[in-house]
Amino acid sequence: MALEGEFLVDGVPCRPAFELLKNHLKNFTPEWAERITTIPAADVHRLGSEFAREARVGSTIVIDGVTVPYRPAAAIAFRGSQGHVNSVYNFLAVDLLNQMVGSADMAGGCLGFNPACHGYPETGRPYFVPKAGPDGLMITGIWMAHHNPYPIGEPRMPEQIGLQDLFVLCQTSPFSDSSDREEMWDKLDLPYRPEILLNYGTNSLMSIGNKETVAGALARFKFVISIDLFLTESSDFADIVLPDCDYLESLDSRPNFPFIFNLPGGLGEWCWPIKQPAIQPDGEQRRSSDILVELADRIGMREDLNAAFNAVLKLEGPFRLEGERKYSYEEVCDAELKNNFGAQHGLEWFKKNGVIKWPKKPEEVYWRHFVDTRVPIYWEFLPVLREKIAALAEPRGIKIPQRYYEPLPDWIPCPAHVTNGAFDLYAFYYRDIIHTNSFTMENPWLDEAARLDPYSYTIALNAGTGRKKGLVDGEEIWVETEAGRRVKGKVHLTEAVHPEGLGIAACAGHWGEGMPVAKGKGVFFNDLLEVDFDHASPVNLNLDLCVKVKVSKANE
């Protein structure tokens, strides 16, 4: 294959994608980056050289008797790069580092999330290995769930409230709760309006954006049912709250779902456990799985539910669920386990043994070397996709900017990158080391640890920046956005934050009466965020989690 040069392909002048990328990146020098990021150009030069050199392109290593390429260099991005209007280019730029040196899914490199498994040796299930499509490009996925971002679906007038059938590259969407959702639905002729919400274990008032906007969206539902462990801020909007069972009271054949989050990406063992109750439910508690199975049966969806279980769990042969027959969730769990691991390894076997394990193979962990497939570094499908989306959206007053749909990654400033005088700090959310978002705030042990930690319940600000603003560690401050949204909390001055940054950990600041341990602890970062199309990626609808703020003393 040629990396550079000019060629005629079926009479069309062409250049390889690598050359296009190489020429494109000449625009983004380390000196250019220094002016934006404050990272010295010399450091960018040094790190870039080290990354390419340490990847050891051409080297191999023998692992468990199997020779595989050895590429000990990895560039990894997650929520920090993802939560922006320019998230697609952010992620593409980071991943291109791995693709350029060949370290993606290679030994020593960026392994991602267990995308390949040959299955339990006795059955060959569950099985998934990425494969090539008709054009040789990889059809991606994970072997525990349906996930096909490529080939890309055809945009169409939306029938989903999140508009995912128009913006086909998105998985999540703000438009179930956004301030402009009615406007977007009207413009795009959404043929219905949602009237009933079935909420399962989600506190959307805390997890989307500012509570004013989300509360307005929740209030428009005519009927809300919530299945939860305890009363949250969102419970106030529910007509019926059904008490769920926690993990010590529940049974499930796939507690590791989604599987990719629960096993390390490297060598070791595949492990499939079950969840079984250590104690019985109390009072009117019922397991959510039993509630949903019975609800589907009562409204006449038994046959559809069985078909869905067959498809999602990939049940085959004697373990497929039969049409109109009524199954308990325990029977469904038994069928899945036997389907994957053989008739002798059903639910009763797992109740006695807890987990089944088998060794991973190098061909699974470093699968990229063994699969004849390619990934695009020049996203020629993006401009075509934009034309299709724009043809539907723009006649209805929704602008689809072309700049976000170019084949090569660009740096596009977010709304927060605009300089505006007194609003001189970039406020960002980060994951607390003790708590898991808003889910664990009611745990007394974790709360005790968080109250001892200087970051969990405070606003982190660079010490030098804080001193210049006359702030003292531990005093209360206001953090205010250009839109007038603000939160209050105790400031912690630290050297761990950039001089232009302001960090708020976890998803704290609960005010619900049903959470007495969590109530009044920490700072609710999401109250600073706007929830609308202007603050979402026009490609995948990711909401921008960065906002420009100013600070002031709370007692002034």
N, C-alpha and C positions, 0 to 999 in steps of 0.2 A: 504494500500500500504506500502511496505517496503522501508525504506530510506537507510538502510545499510544491509550488509550480503552477502552471496553467495548462489545461487540458481541454480537449473537445470530447464530450460525451453525448453520443447521438446527435452530433452537430451543434451542441450547446456549449459555449465557452464556460469552463468551470475552474474553481480553485478549491483545494481541500479545506475542510473546516478548520484544521489546525492553523493554517496560514491566515485565515480570516480572524481567528481568535488572537493570534500573535500580533497582527497589525492593529487590531482593536485595542489591545491592552497597552500599546505604546502611549495611549492617551492618559493612562493612569500611572504616572511615575511615583516613586516614593516621595519625591519632593512635593508633588501635587497632594498626596495623601497626608503629608505632615501638616499642611495648612488647614486641613479639615479635622484631623484626628488628634493633633498635638503629639503624635508619636514621631520621634525624630526620624528623618529619612535614612540615616545611617542604620538605625535599628531595623527598619523595613528591609533594607538591602541585606543586612546580616541574616535576618530570619529567613528571608526568601532563599538565600544561598544555602543555608544550613538545611532547610527542608528538602531542597532538591538533592543535595549531596547525601544526606542521611537516608534518603529513600533507597539508595543502593540499587538503582535500576540495573537489571540484568542478573542480580544475584539470586540464589536459590537456597533453600533449607530443607532438610529431611525431617518430617514430623510423623511419628508412628510408622516409619517405613515408607512414607509417601513424600516424594519430592515436589515442592511447591515454590512459587516465586516468593522471595523475601523482600518486603517493602516496609521497613520500620519507620514510617512517617505517616501521621494522620492529622487531618484537619476536621474538627467536629463543631457543628453548630446545633443549637437547640432553640429554646423559646426566646432567648435574647435577640437573636437575629430574625426570628419568625414573627414577632409581634409588631410589625410595621407595615405601612402601606407599600413599601418596596421589598417585602419579604421574599418574593420569588427570586429577584436578582441577588439578594443577600445570600440566600441558601445556594443558589446556583454558583455564585462566585466562590463560596467556601468549598463546595463539593468538587469544583473544577480542579482545585489543588490536588485532591486525591486522584482524580481521573488523569491529570497530566503526568503524574509519576507512577501511575498504575498501582496505587495502594488501596483502592476500593475493594473491600472484601478479600484482601490478601493477607498472608501472615505478616504480622507486625503493623498492619495498616488499619484503616477505618472499617470495622466489621459491621457496623449498623446493627440491625435487630434480627438476628436468626432467621433470615428469609428462606433458608433451604433445610429440609429435613427429609431423609429417606424412610422415616417411619420406624416403628417398633420392629425388630428383626423377624419376629414370628408372623407378622401380618403385613408389613410394609405400609402401615397406616399409623398416624396421619402422615400424608406425603405432600410435599410441595417443593418444586424447584423452578426458579424463574426460567422462562423460555423466550425464544425469539419469535417476533411476529413476522408477517410476510415480507417486511422491509429489512429484516435482520435486527431490528432494534428490540430491546428487551421489553417484554410485557411483565411489569413488576407485580409484586403481591407479597402477601405473607401467608403461611400455610395454615393459620388459624382463622382467617377472616377473608371476606371478599374485599379486594382493594386493587382497582385497575385504573390508575391515572393515565396509563398509556396502553393501547391507543386511546386517544381522547374521544369522548362522546360528542355528538352533534348538538350544538346549542339549539334551543327551541323556546317558544314562549312558555314562561314558567307556570307550573302547576304546584310547585312546592313553595311554602311561605318563605323559605330561606333563599329562593331564587337559584338554587344550585343547578337546576336544569337549564338555566341560561348561562350562568358563570360556571362552566363545567369543570374547571380546574379546582374548584373549592370543595372542601369537605365540611367545614363549619361555616356559619353565617351569622351576622348580627341582626338579620331582618326579622327574626321572631320577636325582638325586643327593641329595635332601634327607634329613635325619635322620628325618623322619616319613613317608617315602614308603610304606613297607610298611603303616603304619597307615592312610594315606589310601587306598591301593589296596584294603585289606581293607574299609574302610567303604563304598567305592563299587563293590565287587564287580567289580573289574577282572578280566576273564576269563582272564588269563594272567600270567606273570612273564617278563620278558626274560632270556634265558640267554646270548645271544651279542651281543657289541659289536663293530661294525666302526667303528674310529676313523680319521678322515681329518684329519690335520694339526691335531688339537686336543689341547692339554695341559690337560685338564679339572681336573687336580689343582691347577693354578695359576689357573684362570679362572672358577671357580664361587663358592667360599667357603672356609671353613676346611678345611685338608687332611685333618683327622681324619674329618670327615663324608663328604667326597668319596671318600676312600680306602675307607671302609666300603662305599660304594655300588659302587665298581669291583670290590672283592673278591668281591662276590656273583655276578658274572658267571661262568658256567662256562667260557667261551672268549672271548678278546679278541684281535682282529687289529688292528694299528695300521699305517697307512701314513704315514710321516713322513720328514723330511729328516735328522733326527738323533735320538738317544736323549734323551728328556725324562723328567721325574719320572713321568709317566703310563706310560712305556714299561715300567716295572718290573712293571706289571700285565698286560702283553701276553704271550700265548702265542707269537704270531708277529709280528715287526716287519718290514715290507717297506720297503726304502729307496726313497723317492720321488725324482723329479728336481726340481731347483729351476727358477726361471724362465728361467735361461740354457740349460737343457737340454730345455725343454718346448715343445710345440706346442699352440695353442688358438685357436679362431676367435672367442672372446669373452673376452679377458683383462680387459676393462673391466667384466665382470660383478661385482657389480650395477652397471649402467651409471650409475645416479644418483650414485655416489660419485666418478666419475672425470672429470666434465666440470663446468665452472662453470655456475651456474644462469642467467647472463645471456646476452647476445648474443655472437656469435662464430661458431664452426663446430661442427657435429656431426662427430665423428671416430670412425671404427671401425677400430682396428688389429687385427692378429693378433699372437700370440706365436709365435716360431719359434726353434729351437735355435741358439745361437751355438757350442755345443760339444756333443759327443755324451755320452750317459750313460756312467758309469764303473762297472766291476765288475758287481754284480748290481742296480744301479739300474734301475727301470722306471718309466715315466710312470704316474701314478695313473689317468689316463683310460684307458690301455690295460689296466691291471689290472682296473678295474671293468667295462669292456666284455667282457673275456674271462671274468670271474667270472660275469656275468649269462648269458653263453652256456653256460658249463659246467653251470649249475644249471637250464637249460631255460627261461630267461626271454628268449630272443632276440626273440620276437614282441612280448612285453610291452615290452621295452626300445625296440624300434623305434617302437612306438605312443607311448611316453612321449616319445621324441625328437621325433616329429611334433607332439605336442601342445605341449610346452614351447617348442620352437624355432619353432612355427607354420609348419612346412614344408608347402608347397602344390604341387599339380600335379606336374610331372615331378621335383620335388626331394623328394617324400615318400619315406620309407624303406619298402621293401616287406616285408610280413609276416615270413616266416621267413628272409629273406636275411641273411647275415652281413656286417656292415660293420665296417671298421676305424674308429678314431676320426678318422683323417685324412679318410676318406670322409664321415663325419658333418659334420666341419668344412667340407668342400667344399660339401656340400649346403646348409648354413646360409648360407654366403656367397653362393652363386648364388641362393638363394631370396630373399635380401634385396636383392642388388645387381645381379642379372642374370647370365645364363649366362657372359658374358664376364669377370665378376669373381669367379672361383672361387679356390680355394686357391693355385693356381700364380700367378695375377695378384697376389694379396696377398703371396706370398713375394718377388716381385720389387719390389713397390711399397710394401709395409709397412702402408699405411693409406689409407683412402678418406675424403674430407672434402667437406662441402658446407655452405653458409651457413645459419645459423638464421634463421627469420623472426620478426618481432615477434608474429605471431599464435600462434606456438608458445611463445615465452618468456613473453609476457604473456597467456596463453591465457584467463585468467579473464574478461576483457572480451568475449571472442568466443564463449563457451559459455553457453548458457541453462540454468544450473543454480544451485542454492542449497545452502548448508550450514546445519545446525541450530545455533543458539546456545542453544536450550532442548532439552536431551536427554531428550525425553519417553519415549524407548525404554528408558532405564536402569531406572526402577522396574519396568516390565513384565519386563525381562530378569532382574532380581533375583528376581522372583516365580517365574519358570520355573526358575532355578538353585536357589533355596531349596527349591522343591517336591521336587527330587531329592536335594539335599544334606542339608537339615536333619533329615529323618527318620532319616538315617544318622549324625547327631551332628556334622555340620559346619556351624557357624553362618555365615551369609552376612549381614553387617551392612548394614542398610538405609542407614546414613549415607553409605556409599560409592556408593550407587546413586541419588542424587537428581539431578533434571534440571539443576540449576545448581551451579557449582563452590563448594566450601566449603573452609575450612582445617581439616584434620584432622591433629593432631599425630602425628608418627612415634614409634615406641618410644624413639628417642633424645631426644625433646623433654621427657621426664619428668625433672625435677630430682632428682638423687641425690647430694648432698653432695660427696664427694671426686671423684666422676666428673664433672668440671666442664668437659670439653673435648669438642667435636664432632669426631670423627675422620672424615676424608673422603679418598677416592681422587681423584686428578686425572691427566689425561693428560700425560705427560712430553713436553717439546718435542723430545727427541732420539730416544727409543725409542717403538715402537709396542706398547703393552701388554707381553706377555711374549714376543712373537714375535721381537724383534730383539736380545735380550740377548746372543746368542752371536756377534754381529757384532763383530769386533775393532776396526774403525774407530769404530763408534758407541759401543762400550764406552770407548774412549780419550777420546772427547769427553764422555761422561757422567761419567767420573771427574774431568774438569776442571770440570764444571758443579756449582754448589753445591747443586742441588736433586735431581738425578736419583736419587741413591742415599742420600738423607738423609730425616730427618723434619723437616718445616718447622713451626716454631712461632713465634708472635708474639714479638718481641724483649722487649717489656714484660712479657708473661706469663711468658716464660722467666726473666727476671731476678727476678721476684717469687717464682718457685719455686726460686731459687738455682741455675739451670742456666747452663752456660757453653757457648758455641758450639763445636760439634765433639765434645763429650763423648757417651758412650753412655748411652742412657736406655731404660727399659722403658715400653711403652705397654700398658695393661691394661684390659680391658672388665669390665663388671659380671658377666658370665658366667664370668670367670676366664681368658679367652683373652688372650694377650699376645704382643707382638713386640718385638724389640730392634734399635736402630740408632742412628746418630749424629744428634744434633739440629742443625739449622741455624736459628739465630735470625734472623728477618727481619721487615720491616714489611709484607710482601706478604700476610700471613695475618691474618684477624680475631682479636682477642684471645681469643675463645672457640673458635677452630678449631685443628685439627692436621691437616696435610696430608701424605700419602705419595704420591709420584709413581710412575707406571708400574706394572708388575706384576713387581717384581723379587724378589730373595731366593731365587733358584734353589738347589737342593741336589743336583740330579741329577749323577751321575758323567759322563754323556754330554755335559754342557755345561760344559767346563772354564773357558771365558771368563766365562760368566755366574755360575758357582757362587760363592756367598758374597757377591755384590754387591747392595747395596741392602736394602730392607725389603719383606717379603711382607704387604701390607695385608690381603689376603683372609683371612688367618688370624684376623682379628678378627671376621669375619662369621658369623652364624648362618644356616643354610640350612633353613628350615622354613616352614610355612604362616603361623605367627604373624609372620614377618618378610617376608611377601610381600603384594602388593596383592591384596585379595579380588576385584578386578575383572579385572585383566590379568596377575596373578601376577608382576609385576616385583619383584625382590628388593631389599630395603632396603640401601643401601650406606652409610648413615650410622650411626655407633655412638658412644655416650658412653664416654669413657675417662678414666683418670687416668695421670699420668706420675710416674716416680721415677728416681733415678740408678741406673745399672746396677751401680755398685760398692758400693751400700749394702745 
